[in-house]
Amino acid sequence: MSDSLILAGREFRSRLIVGTGKYPTLQVMREAHEASGADMVTVAVRRVDLKARGPENLLDHIDTKRIFILPNTAGCYTADEAVRTARLGREAGLSHWVKLEVIGDEKTLFPDTEGLLAATRILVKEGFIVLPYTSDDVVVARKLEEAGAAAVMPLGAPIGSGLGIQNRINIQLVREAVKVPVIVDAGVGTASDATIAMELGVDGVLMNTAIALAAQPVRMAHAMRLAVESGREAFLSGRMARKMYASASSPIDGLIGR
């Protein structure tokens, strides 16, 4: 049975989205992409040379026949800066899709939700498919959906922290509050974190550092692929109810001699 991720009417086979930064080499990045099974990767518009192509340009190490490039506005601290960056990516031929980031705090890299909403409204009116990185805040998630976001992407923990999902309740509340897909973005450190995110019922997980900075990035990419798939299957299966006390795996009712 098909259980694809649908974003803005486009089908993606994998529910894992990966990044392109921090890898030891571009070749390792390419191999990790393959091992992850991801068919969408995110690229920071401000960190690539959109004109000069060649062996040192990461864009030439992405298999665009198989992988969809999602430009992002990483490093932008104002709505105006993020909007200009998104426009630059589109004009350079990357995509009219954008993973929208408007950072509000340099230390935590938490989003500026006010600026994020403003940038979302502008870009949606200009025909962009906007996937905003946001806080795990129900009210902000609803406002982003109302502004036309194609998905909401709440953080699990600070970007690059590897702390895992810090507030499971908020992630669940966001999932229940909006009709658009919910993708956990930021904070995953290892495979169990990705599984937990998917077991909460989110539609996908986006990660970069957890794979790129692993001792063996390609192997970790494969682990993350399995983790996302496993978490999704567990969510769809419907877990057993939690109980306070023990319940025998082999019921004694009906045993011979009783």
Order of alpha helices (4+ residues) and beta strands (2+ residues): beta-beta-beta-alpha-beta-beta-alpha-beta-alpha-beta-alpha-beta-alpha-beta-alpha-beta-alpha-alpha
